[in-house]
């Protein structure tokens, strides 16, 4: 069995010193990238997250986004990417409909996240990739405090058939209006 969460682990085992990710000023080898993913996964577990839960991410493309995506997959969580161009009501609808328990926000979207956070009924943990706010965990601090040890896939019963991503489109057929 090979899962999405195995991709960075296998890269680190087979090509530890090769470049895995380059994004703007960030550059990571496969080993470094996998270590960061493991730290993120362990941070999510440390915050009380569990297999089957959802992580909603409102951010532009960045290396941290990819880390969170693979970290969730390693522990059996799924990611719901949020289109930053949607309105607040649409973001709240998606966040509540997917039952996200974690909401991660990227640079520049912190104020928006603050305005909608009380309307996100299932979210227990808020994380900022770049500019932490009161009541939000700082991503860098979470990673700094977490172990880089590989999470035990068997302990979380991660399976190749587990949901990895739940995407919503901006179409007109997905939501009824009363």
GURODO-587032 format. One record per atom (N, C-alpha, C): x, y, z; residue number from 1; atom name. Coordinates in pm, whole numbers, padded with zeros to 5 digits. Each point is the difference from the previous one (the first is absolute). Layout:
// GURODO-587032
       u       v       w  resi  name
       X       Y       Z   NUM    CA
...
***
This chain:
// GURODO-587032
       u       v       w  resi  name
   00084  -00117   00000     1     N
  -00084   00117   00000     1    CA
   00090   00125   00000     1     C
  -00036   00094  -00083     2     N
   00076   00124  -00014     2    CA
  -00098   00115   00009     2     C
   00020   00090   00095     3     N
  -00093   00111   00018     3    CA
   00066   00132  -00040     3     C
  -00080   00102  -00008     4     N
   00050   00134  -00032     4    CA
   00105   00044   00101     4     C
  -00020  -00034   00126     5     N
   00095   00036   00104     5    CA
   00134  -00071  -00011     5     C
   00004  -00108  -00080     6     N
   00126  -00072  -00020     6    CA
   00093   00071  -00098     6     C
  -00051   00086  -00083     7     N
   00081   00064  -00104     7    CA
   00119   00075   00060     7     C
  -00019   00090   00097     8     N
   00118   00069   00054     8    CA
   00094  -00092   00077     8     C
  -00056  -00100   00067     9     N
   00084  -00095   00074     9    CA
   00090  -00077  -00095     9     C
  -00056  -00048  -00110    10     N
   00080  -00073  -00098    10    CA
   00104   00091  -00066    10     C
  -00036   00125  -00026    11     N
   00096   00094  -00055    11    CA
   00117   00020   00094    11     C
  -00028   00012   00129    12     N
   00106   00020   00100    12    CA
   00089  -00123   00012    12     C
  -00058  -00119  -00012    13     N
   00079  -00123   00009    13    CA
   00087  -00020  -00124    13     C
  -00054   00029  -00116    14     N
   00069  -00029  -00125    14    CA
   00088   00114  -00052    14     C
  -00037   00124   00030    15     N
   00072   00116  -00053    15    CA
   00017   00108   00106    15     C
   00054  -00031   00116    16     N
  -00001   00094   00113    16    CA
   00064   00135  -00028    16     C
   00101   00006  -00084    17     N
   00072   00125  -00023    17    CA
  -00041   00073  -00127    17     C
  -00086  -00061  -00079    18     N
  -00048   00066  -00121    18    CA
  -00104   00105   00036    18     C
  -00009   00102  -00083    19     N
  -00098   00105   00023    19    CA
  -00140  -00052  -00029    19     C
  -00088   00019   00094    20     N
  -00139  -00045  -00014    20    CA
  -00093   00116  -00031    20     C
   00021   00114   00066    21     N
  -00091   00113  -00012    21    CA
   00079   00129  -00014    21     C
  -00041   00079  -00097    22     N
   00054   00135  -00015    22    CA
  -00120   00091  -00019    22     C
  -00014   00096   00088    23     N
  -00107   00098  -00013    23    CA
   00050   00132   00057    23     C
   00008   00098  -00087    24     N
   00052   00132   00037    24    CA
   00129  -00018   00080    24     C
   00005   00044   00124    25     N
   00123  -00010   00079    25    CA
   00018  -00132   00072    25     C
  -00096  -00090  -00010    26     N
   00007  -00129   00068    26    CA
   00059  -00106  -00093    26     C
   00092  -00078   00055    27     N
   00062  -00110  -00075    27    CA
   00026  -00113   00099    27     C
  -00058  -00118  -00026    28     N
   00015  -00112   00091    28    CA
   00041  -00126  -00075    28     C
   00090  -00075   00063    29     N
   00031  -00134  -00051    29    CA
  -00116  -00091   00037    29     C
   00001  -00120  -00056    30     N
  -00104  -00097   00035    30    CA
   00002  -00030   00150    30     C
   00119  -00012   00058    31     N
   00009  -00029   00143    31    CA
  -00054   00117   00082    31     C
   00036   00121  -00034    32     N
  -00049   00118   00072    32    CA
  -00151   00015  -00015    32     C
  -00047  -00020  -00121    33     N
  -00142   00013  -00028    33    CA
  -00081  -00103   00081    33     C
   00047  -00124   00000    34     N
  -00069  -00104   00077    34    CA
   00004   00030   00149    34     C
   00112   00051   00051    35     N
   00008   00038   00141    35    CA
  -00105   00106   00034    35     C
  -00014   00100  -00086    36     N
  -00098   00106   00023    36    CA
  -00143  -00056  -00004    36     C
  -00025  -00090  -00093    37     N
  -00132  -00063  -00009    37    CA
  -00028  -00080   00127    37     C
   00098  -00075   00046    38     N
  -00018  -00078   00124    38    CA
  -00028   00092   00118    38     C
   00072   00110   00008    39     N
  -00024   00096   00109    39    CA
  -00142   00056  -00007    39     C
  -00045   00029  -00120    40     N
  -00136   00050  -00017    40    CA
  -00102  -00107   00041    40     C
   00022  -00123  -00045    41     N
  -00092  -00110   00036    41    CA
  -00005  -00018   00152    41     C
   00116   00000   00062    42     N
   00005  -00016   00147    42    CA
  -00062   00120   00071    42     C
   00012   00118  -00059    43     N
  -00065   00118   00058    43    CA
  -00151  -00015  -00004    43     C
  -00052  -00046  -00113    44     N
  -00144  -00021  -00011    44    CA
  -00047  -00103   00102    44     C
   00074  -00108   00015    45     N
  -00035  -00101   00101    45    CA
   00006   00060   00140    45     C
   00101   00082   00025    46     N
   00015   00064   00131    46    CA
  -00113   00097   00033    46     C
  -00064   00052  -00105    47     N
  -00114   00090   00019    47    CA
  -00131  -00078   00018    47     C
   00010  -00133  -00003    48     N
  -00118  -00083   00023    48    CA
  -00070  -00044  -00126    48     C
   00061   00018  -00114    49     N
  -00061  -00041  -00127    49    CA
   00001  -00152  -00012    49     C
  -00095  -00051  -00079    50     N
  -00013  -00145  -00015    50    CA
  -00028  -00036  -00145    50     C
   00024  -00127  -00030    51     N
  -00029  -00053  -00133    51    CA
  -00144   00030  -00038    51     C
  -00020   00036  -00126    52     N
  -00134   00027  -00051    52    CA
  -00043   00145   00013    52     C
   00074   00078   00077    53     N
  -00035   00142   00012    53    CA
   00052   00076  -00120    53     C
  -00048   00123  -00014    54     N
   00034   00083  -00115    54    CA
   00081   00123   00041    54     C
   00092   00036  -00087    55     N
   00080   00122   00013    55    CA
  -00040   00092  -00115    55     C
  -00055   00116   00030    56     N
  -00030   00099  -00103    56    CA
   00118   00095  -00007    56     C
   00045   00030  -00124    57     N
   00114   00088  -00018    57    CA
  -00038   00116  -00092    57     C
   00016   00121   00054    58     N
  -00024   00122  -00078    58    CA
   00135   00070  -00015    58     C
   00066  -00026  -00111    59     N
   00134   00055  -00021    59    CA
   00033  -00002  -00148    59     C
   00094   00083  -00038    60     N
   00055  -00007  -00134    60    CA
   00098  -00117  -00004    60     C
   00040  -00041  -00120    61     N
   00097  -00108  -00014    61    CA
   00129   00036   00073    61     C
   00052  -00096   00076    62     N
   00126   00018   00071    62    CA
   00048  -00138   00046    62     C
   00125  -00009   00040    63     N
   00054  -00127   00047    63    CA
  -00075  -00050   00124    63     C
  -00041   00090   00087    64     N
  -00070  -00040   00123    64    CA
  -00134  -00067  -00033    64     C
  -00066   00048  -00105    65     N
  -00126  -00061  -00043    65    CA
   00024  -00147  -00035    65     C
   00104  -00025  -00075    66     N
   00034  -00137  -00039    66    CA
   00035  -00084   00122    66     C
   00070   00058   00096    67     N
   00033  -00072   00124    67    CA
  -00127  -00042   00073    67     C
  -00094   00093   00015    68     N
  -00124  -00029   00071    68    CA
  -00081  -00108  -00072    68     C
   00001   00007  -00131    69     N
  -00072  -00097  -00082    69    CA
   00054  -00142   00024    69     C
   00131  -00017  -00010    70     N
   00059  -00131   00022    70    CA
  -00008  -00042   00147    70     C
   00012   00093   00092    71     N
  -00010  -00032   00143    71    CA
  -00138  -00057   00032    71     C
  -00104   00063  -00053    72     N
  -00135  -00049   00022    72    CA
  -00014  -00143  -00054    72     C
   00055  -00023  -00119    73     N
  -00010  -00133  -00060    73    CA
   00073  -00105   00083    73     C
   00110   00038   00062    74     N
   00077  -00097   00081    74    CA
  -00079  -00050   00120    74     C
  -00092   00080   00051    75     N
  -00073  -00040   00120    75    CA
  -00149  -00024  -00028    75     C
  -00035  -00012  -00128    76     N
  -00137  -00037  -00036    76    CA
  -00100   00113   00003    76     C
   00048   00123  -00002    77     N
  -00091   00115  -00009    77    CA
  -00011   00038  -00148    77     C
  -00100   00078  -00033    78     N
  -00011   00049  -00137    78    CA
   00007   00152   00000    78     C
   00037   00054  -00115    79     N
   00014   00144  -00017    79    CA
  -00115   00052  -00087    79     C
  -00056   00110   00042    80     N
  -00098   00072  -00082    80    CA
   00062   00135  -00035    80     C
   00047   00014  -00125    81     N
   00057   00129  -00039    81    CA
  -00111   00101  -00020    81     C
   00022   00121   00050    82     N
  -00100   00107  -00013    82    CA
   00047   00101  -00103    82     C
  -00086   00032  -00093    83     N
   00029   00099  -00102    83    CA
  -00007   00139   00063    83     C
   00112   00069   00005    84     N
   00007   00130   00067    84    CA
  -00083   00106  -00071    84     C
  -00045  -00028  -00121    85     N
  -00082   00097  -00074    85    CA
  -00148  -00007   00036    85     C
  -00037  -00103   00076    86     N
  -00140  -00013   00042    86    CA
  -00034   00104   00105    86     C
  -00128   00028   00013    87     N
  -00046   00091   00104    87    CA
  -00001  -00068   00136    87     C
  -00013   00081   00104    88     N
   00001  -00055   00135    88    CA
  -00110  -00102   00023    88     C
  -00121   00028  -00049    89     N
  -00110  -00094   00019    89    CA
   00029  -00135  -00066    89     C
   00064   00004  -00117    90     N
   00034  -00124  -00069    90    CA
   00109  -00077   00074    90     C
   00097   00072   00053    91     N
   00106  -00066   00078    91    CA
  -00057  -00065   00125    91     C
  -00091   00069   00067    92     N
  -00063  -00055   00120    92    CA
  -00082  -00123  -00037    92     C
  -00075   00009  -00110    93     N
  -00079  -00115  -00042    93    CA
   00089  -00122  -00022    93     C
   00109   00017  -00074    94     N
   00089  -00113  -00030    94    CA
   00064  -00051   00129    94     C
   00049   00091   00084    95     N
   00063  -00041   00126    95    CA
  -00094  -00080   00087    95     C
  -00126   00040   00005    96     N
  -00099  -00072   00080    96    CA
  -00048  -00127  -00068    96     C
  -00019   00006  -00131    97     N
  -00049  -00117  -00072    97    CA
   00100  -00115   00004    97     C
   00127   00030  -00010    98     N
   00102  -00107   00005    98    CA
   00033  -00039   00144    98     C
  -00052   00076   00095    99     N
   00021  -00027   00142    99    CA
   00147   00008   00039    99     C
   00068   00102  -00052   100     N
   00141   00021   00032   100    CA
   00018   00020   00150   100     C
   00100  -00069   00057   101     N
   00032   00019   00141   101    CA
   00125   00085   00017   101     C
   00075   00017  -00110   102     N
   00120   00084   00000   102    CA
  -00012   00096  -00117   102     C
   00034   00126   00026   103     N
  -00004   00103  -00103   103    CA
   00139   00065  -00005   103     C
   00067  -00016  -00114   104     N
   00133   00057  -00018   104    CA
  -00011   00118  -00095   104     C
   00064   00109   00036   105     N
  -00008   00121  -00081   105    CA
   00140   00045  -00038   105     C
   00012   00046  -00124   106     N
   00128   00047  -00051   106    CA
   00015   00149   00008   106     C
   00118   00045  -00035   107     N
   00040   00140   00005   107    CA
  -00099   00088  -00077   107     C
  -00052   00100   00068   108     N
  -00091   00095  -00061   108    CA
  -00147  -00030   00020   108     C
  -00033  -00116   00051   109     N
  -00139  -00039   00019   109    CA
  -00040  -00010   00147   109     C
   00090   00041   00088   110     N
  -00026  -00011   00143   110    CA
  -00121   00081   00044   110     C
  -00013   00122  -00049   111     N
  -00113   00086   00039   111    CA
  -00132  -00062  -00045   111     C
  -00002  -00055  -00121   112     N
  -00122  -00066  -00048   112    CA
  -00035  -00119   00087   112     C
   00101  -00076   00037   113     N
  -00025  -00116   00085   113    CA
  -00058   00043   00134   113     C
   00051   00110   00053   114     N
  -00053   00051   00127   114    CA
  -00146   00040  -00012   114     C
  -00039   00056  -00113   115     N
  -00140   00044  -00016   115    CA
  -00097  -00116  -00012   115     C
   00046  -00115  -00048   116     N
  -00093  -00112  -00018   116    CA
   00016  -00110   00106   116     C
   00100   00009   00083   117     N
   00031  -00111   00090   117    CA
  -00115  -00039   00093   117     C
  -00078   00094   00048   118     N
  -00111  -00033   00091   118    CA
  -00114  -00073  -00071   118     C
  -00002   00009  -00131   119     N
  -00106  -00065  -00078   119    CA
   00038  -00141  -00045   119     C
   00123  -00040   00028   120     N
   00047  -00134  -00038   120    CA
  -00026  -00095   00117   120     C
  -00109  -00072  -00009   121     N
  -00053  -00073   00116   121    CA
   00085  -00116   00050   121     C
   00068  -00071  -00087   122     N
   00074  -00120   00043   122    CA
   00149   00027   00025   122     C
   00049   00117  -00041   123     N
   00144   00026   00010   123    CA
   00040   00016   00147   123     C
   00100  -00080   00039   124     N
   00052   00005   00137   124    CA
   00135   00070   00006   124     C
   00075  -00007  -00111   125     N
   00136   00054  -00002   125    CA
   00019   00090  -00123   125     C
   00057   00116   00024   126     N
   00035   00094  -00107   126    CA
   00152   00013  -00001   126     C
   00057  -00005  -00120   127     N
   00145   00008  -00017   127    CA
   00032   00104  -00106   127     C
   00099   00084   00027   128     N
   00049   00097  -00099   128    CA
   00134  -00047  -00054   128     C
   00010  -00008  -00131   129     N
   00128  -00034  -00061   129    CA
   00106   00106   00028   129     C
  -00040   00127  -00005   130     N
   00102   00106   00000   130    CA
  -00015   00104   00110   130     C
  -00116   00056   00018   131     N
  -00019   00112   00093   131    CA
  -00100  -00036   00108   131     C
   00045  -00064   00108   132     N
  -00093  -00046   00103   132    CA
  -00079   00114   00064   132     C
  -00120  -00031   00033   133     N
  -00092   00092   00067   133    CA
  -00039  -00060   00134   133     C
  -00052   00081   00091   134     N
  -00049  -00058   00126   134    CA
  -00106  -00107  -00029   134     C
   00014  -00113   00067   135     N
  -00093  -00110  -00019   135    CA
   00036  -00092  -00116   135     C
   00107   00031  -00072   136     N
   00048  -00083  -00109   136    CA
   00137  -00056   00037   136     C
   00024  -00125  -00032   137     N
   00132  -00058   00021   137    CA
   00094   00049  -00109   137     C
   00124   00021   00034   138     N
   00103   00038  -00097   138    CA
   00060  -00128  -00059   138     C
  -00009  -00015  -00129   139     N
   00049  -00119  -00069   139    CA
   00147  -00029   00033   139     C
   00083   00102  -00008   140     N
   00144  -00018   00026   140    CA
   00024  -00050   00142   140     C
  -00075   00051   00096   141     N
   00016  -00045   00139   141    CA
  -00045  -00144   00017   141     C
  -00111  -00036  -00066   142     N
  -00047  -00138   00009   142    CA
   00106  -00096  -00053   142     C
   00058   00033  -00115   143     N
   00103  -00087  -00058   143    CA
   00124  -00005   00087   143     C
   00039   00113   00057   144     N
   00120   00004   00083   144    CA
  -00014  -00088   00124   144     C
  -00121  -00016   00051   145     N
  -00024  -00077   00122   145    CA
  -00029  -00147  -00026   145     C
  -00018  -00038  -00127   146     N
  -00040  -00137  -00031   146    CA
   00118  -00086  -00043   146     C
  -00016  -00129   00016   147     N
   00102  -00096  -00042   147    CA
  -00004  -00017  -00151   147     C
   00117  -00025  -00058   148     N
   00009  -00028  -00144   148    CA
  -00011  -00150  -00028   148     C
  -00024  -00078   00104   149     N
  -00013  -00145  -00015   149    CA
  -00124  -00033  -00084   149     C
   00014  -00100  -00082   150     N
  -00108  -00045  -00088   150    CA
  -00121  -00047   00083   150     C
  -00120   00053  -00027   151     N
  -00119  -00052   00069   151    CA
  -00024  -00146  -00042   151     C
  -00048  -00080   00091   152     N
  -00027  -00141  -00026   152    CA
  -00133  -00014  -00074   152     C
   00009  -00027  -00129   153     N
  -00121  -00012  -00083   153    CA
  -00096  -00103   00055   153     C
   00051  -00111   00050   154     N
  -00086  -00105   00052   154    CA
  -00076   00045   00124   154     C
   00062   00087   00080   155     N
  -00066   00049   00121   155    CA
  -00123   00084  -00034   155     C
   00001   00063  -00115   156     N
  -00113   00085  -00042   156    CA
  -00086  -00068  -00104   156     C
   00033  -00128  -00030   157     N
  -00076  -00081  -00094   157    CA
  -00020   00071  -00133   157     C
   00106   00066  -00049   158     N
  -00008   00068  -00129   158    CA
  -00004  -00105  -00110   158     C
  -00094   00017  -00090   159     N
  -00025  -00097  -00106   159    CA
   00001   00072  -00135   159     C
   00034  -00073  -00104   160     N
   00004   00059  -00133   160    CA
  -00136   00049  -00049   160     C
  -00107  -00043   00063   161     N
  -00134   00043  -00039   161    CA
  -00053   00117   00083   161     C
   00079   00050   00093   162     N
  -00042   00114   00081   162    CA
  -00011   00125  -00085   162     C
  -00094   00084   00034   163     N
  -00018   00128  -00068   163    CA
   00121   00089   00028   163     C
   00060   00055  -00104   164     N
   00117   00086   00015   164    CA
  -00033   00146  -00025   164     C
  -00094   00027  -00089   165     N
  -00034   00137  -00033   165    CA
  -00150   00008  -00031   165     C
  -00061   00104   00050   166     N
  -00142   00025  -00026   166    CA
  -00009   00139  -00061   166     C
  -00023   00005  -00129   167     N
   00001   00128  -00071   167    CA
  -00142   00046  -00031   167     C
  -00020   00129   00008   168     N
  -00126   00063  -00038   168    CA
   00027   00089  -00120   168     C
  -00093   00003  -00092   169     N
   00015   00086  -00116   169    CA
  -00073   00130   00023   169     C
   00020   00095  -00087   170     N
  -00071   00127   00008   170    CA
  -00124   00000  -00089   170     C
  -00049  -00119  -00033   171     N
  -00116  -00012  -00088   171    CA
  -00128   00046   00065   171     C
  -00108  -00005  -00078   172     N
  -00129   00049   00049   172    CA
  -00091  -00112   00044   172     C
   00043  -00124  -00008   173     N
  -00091  -00111   00031   173    CA
   00020  -00060   00138   173     C
   00098   00044   00074   174     N
   00035  -00066   00124   174    CA
  -00078   00041   00123   174     C
  -00072   00109  -00005   175     N
  -00066   00049   00120   175    CA
  -00137   00055  -00036   175     C
  -00101  -00047   00071   176     N
  -00135   00048  -00024   176    CA
  -00026   00127   00081   176     C
  -00074   00085  -00057   177     N
  -00041   00121   00073   177    CA
  -00150  -00011   00028   177     C
  -00037   00029   00121   178     N
  -00141  -00010   00039   178    CA
  -00077   00122  -00041   178     C
***
